[in-house]
Amino acid sequence: MTMNCPQCGSDRVKHRSVARTTGTIVGAMGGGLRGAAAAGALIGSAGGPVGAAIGSIGGALLGALAGGKAGAITGHAVGSAVDSAVLGNRECMNCGHTFSQ
């Protein structure tokens, strides 16, 4: 379905995804930090001094990856909902007007 700009009538309209992009980035960073802290502390506390050092680093890396992925998925979903319900998620490439569907 072709969208037309309500201001100038142009059909040169692109989809904007500001909240989705922001949500994905913030979710990945927050989830990664949370996962790194939780997994690093949990795994690192179980193996003595050497095991604690190695386990903390390995656990933090694995936790960061898992937490980052979960956070990115959640942030993407929330951002998509905000884009479609709240923000003007279309932009006219002719006049620059932003509007909702």
NUSETOR-804017 format. One record per residue: x, y, z of N, C-alpha, C in turn. Coordinates in steps of 0.02 Angstrom, whole numbers, plus 50000, padded with zeros to 5 digits. Layout:
// NUSETOR-804017
XYZXYZXYZ
...
***
This chain:
// NUSETOR-804017
500424994150000500005000050000500445006250000
500325010749954500705016849949500415022149996
500865025150033500655030650078500805037250043
500365041950051500485048750025500545053550083
500965058450074501065063550125500425067750132
500185068550193499575072650201499695080050190
500325082250191500465089350182500555091250109
500955087250072501095089150003500825084149951
500595078249974500305073349929500815068849894
501455069649909501965065649877501915058349899
502105053849853502125046749871502825044449890
503285049049895503975047549917503995047749993
503755042450025503695042050097504105036250121
504505037350174504905031850202504685030450274
504815024350294504645022150362505225024050409
505055027150465505555028850516505475023950573
506025022250605505995017450661506435019950718
506305025950740506715029150791506675025350858
506075024050881505995020650946506235013450943
506125010050887506345003050881507105002650884
507445007050848508175007050848508445008850917
508165013950948508385016051014508245010651066
507655007651063507485002251110507944996251103
508124994451042508564988851031509264990251060
509524996151048510194997851073510204998251149
509725001751177509695002451250509574995651284
509124991651255508984985051282509594980451280
509964980651224510564976451218511094978551268
511194985051276511694987451323511494985751395
510884987251413510654985851481510644978451497
510394974451450510384967151460511084964251464
511534966851423512224964451424512574966051489
512484972051514512794973851578512504969851636
511844969051635511514965251688511724957951686
511744955051626511944948151618512674946951638
513104951651620513814950951638513914951251713
513574955751746513654956351818513384950251854
512804947851834512484942251869512864935751857
513024934251794513364927951779514084927951803
514434933451798515124933851820515174932651895
514734935551933514744934752005514554927652025
514074924651991513834918052008514354912651992
514624912851931515104907751911515774908751945
515984914951952516634916351982516694914652055
516154914252091516194913052163516284905652180
516284901252131516274894052145516944890552139
517494893852119518084889952103518734891952137
518734894952193519354897052225519644903152191
520264905252210520544911452182520664911252107
520974905952082521114905552010520454904551972
520054899951997519404898651965518954904751967
519014908652020518614914752026518804919751972
519444920451960519674925251909519464923051839
519594916751823519424914151756518664913551748
518344910951799517614910151796517244916751791
517504921751825517174928251823517194931251753
517774930651721517844933451653517424929551604
517474922851606517074918751560516334919451572
516144919451635515434920151652515174926951632
515584932051641515364938751622515254939251547
515704936251508515624936451435514994932751412
514904926751439514304922951420513664926351444
513684928951503513114932551530512954938851489
513484942251468513384948351428513064946651361
513274941151330512984939151266512244937251273
512104933151323511414930951333510964936751354
511204940851401510814946551424510724951751370
511244952751330511194957651275510684955551223
510674949051207510184946651158509474947351184
509364945351246508694945951276508474953251280
508934957551300508774964651304508624967751236
509004965651185508884968351118508204966151091
508024959851103507374957451080506804961251114
506874962151179506364965751217506324973051195
506894976351189506914983251167506634984251097
506764979551053506504979750985505734979450986
505464974951026504734974151029504404980451059
504684982951113504394988951144504454994951098
505034995751066505145001251020504675001050960
504544995050934504084994350878503384996550898
503174994650958502514996650982502465004250990
502995007251016502995014551024502995018050956
503375015350909503385018250841502685018250810
502345012750815501695012250781501135015750818
501185016350884500635019250923500725026550942
501345028750950501455035450979501785040250930
502335038150902502745042750861502495043150789
502665048650757502555049150686503065044750651
502845039050625503315034250600503395034350524
503165039450492503265040350420503555047250408
503975047750357504275054250340504255055250265
504015060950244503995062750174504695064750151
504935061550099505595063250074505575069350029
504985071850014504915077749973504915084150015
504495084350068504445090450108504705089650180
504855083450202505135082450269504615081750323
503985081850307503445081250356503435074250385
503365073650452503295067250485502575066250508
502335060150501501635058750518501555051450533
500985049750563500815042850578500425039850520
500345033250522499965029950469499265032450472
***
